[in-house]
Amino acid sequence: MLAIRALRVARGLTQLNVATKARIARSHLSRIERGESAPSEGVRHRLAEILDLDSAELLDEVGGAIIR
């Protein structure tokens, strides 16, 4: 399970919930979670807010590390 997916699941959110709030397609969120697509800066910011992360933090999907 990749980092964004793990955070989403831990918070009880569905892909559709998060995608709708982030204003992206559910399929795009799925690709981001699988590491097949990199989110834009705006999407990263919205995902951080939705997942209750500091705006300066985001999870690197490839390595699962927090980028500061």
BELVENNOR-V514432 format. One record per helix or strand of 2 or more residues. SS is the DSSP state (H for helix, E for strand). FROM is the first residue (numbers start at 1). TO is the last residue. If there is no record, write none. Layout:
<<SS/FROM/TO> <SS/FROM/TO>>
//
This chain:
<<H/3/10> <H/15/22> <H/26/33> <H/41/50> <E/58/59> <E/66/67>>
//
